[in-house]
Amino acid sequence: MDIKNVIETYDSMFGKNSIEEIKKYLVDNINKAAETEDLKSQLALVNEIVSLCGATGDVELGTQYIPIVNELIIKLKLEQSANHGVALLNIANAYSAFGMYQRALHYYEQ
């Protein structure tokens, strides 16, 4: 997967497409990355969707993908890396936006 192109297209969709179309684009590409076992691309896109869901208040979709972020971090052996830190912050921010403050605090403290 050409993740750079996927992210550039995603970024360009804002202001032109609905949030639902943008979420669908991300989900479709997450599924493509999963099908091809492109874990790095999958992690990048799952991080994006968790962040977007936090910003848009989509609790259902966001909480569906949060566990996947954690799974990918472990599979890629990225614990204690900068990528892990970014993922933890995205998760914490999403939980905070969802009003799930205790869960958010757990991720902020890591």
NORWO-V837511 format. One record per backbone hydrogen bond with DSSP energy under -1.0 kcal/mol. CO is the residue of the C=O (numbers start at 1). NH is the residue of the N-H. E is the energy in kcal/mol with one decimal. If there is no record, write none. Layout:
[[CO NH E] [CO NH E]]
This chain:
[[1 3 -1.6] [2 6 -2.1] [3 7 -2.8] [4 8 -2.3] [5 9 -2.6] [6 10 -2.5] [7 11 -2.9] [8 12 -2.0] [10 13 -1.0] [13 16 -1.9] [13 17 -2.6] [18 22 -2.1] [19 23 -2.8] [20 24 -2.3] [21 25 -2.3] [22 26 -2.3] [23 27 -2.9] [24 28 -3.0] [25 29 -2.0] [26 30 -2.6] [27 31 -2.5] [28 32 -1.9] [29 33 -2.4] [30 34 -2.4] [31 35 -2.5] [32 36 -1.7] [33 38 -2.8] [34 37 -1.1] [37 39 -1.5] [38 42 -2.4] [39 43 -2.6] [40 44 -2.2] [41 45 -2.4] [42 46 -2.7] [43 47 -2.6] [44 48 -1.7] [45 49 -2.4] [46 50 -2.4] [47 51 -2.2] [48 52 -2.8] [49 53 -2.8] [50 54 -2.1] [51 55 -2.1] [52 56 -1.9] [53 57 -1.2] [53 58 -1.7] [57 59 -1.7] [58 62 -2.4] [59 63 -2.9] [60 64 -1.0] [61 65 -1.5] [62 66 -1.7] [65 69 -1.7] [66 70 -1.6] [67 71 -2.2] [68 72 -2.6] [69 73 -2.3] [70 74 -1.8] [71 75 -2.7] [72 76 -2.6] [73 78 -2.8] [74 77 -1.3] [78 81 -1.9] [81 85 -2.1] [82 86 -2.4] [83 87 -2.3] [84 88 -2.8] [85 89 -2.2] [86 90 -2.5] [87 91 -2.5] [88 92 -2.7] [89 93 -2.8] [90 94 -2.2] [91 95 -2.8] [92 96 -2.5] [93 97 -2.4] [94 98 -1.9] [95 100 -2.7] [96 99 -1.4] [99 101 -1.2] [100 104 -2.3] [101 105 -2.6] [102 106 -1.8] [103 107 -1.5] [104 108 -2.6] [105 109 -2.3]]
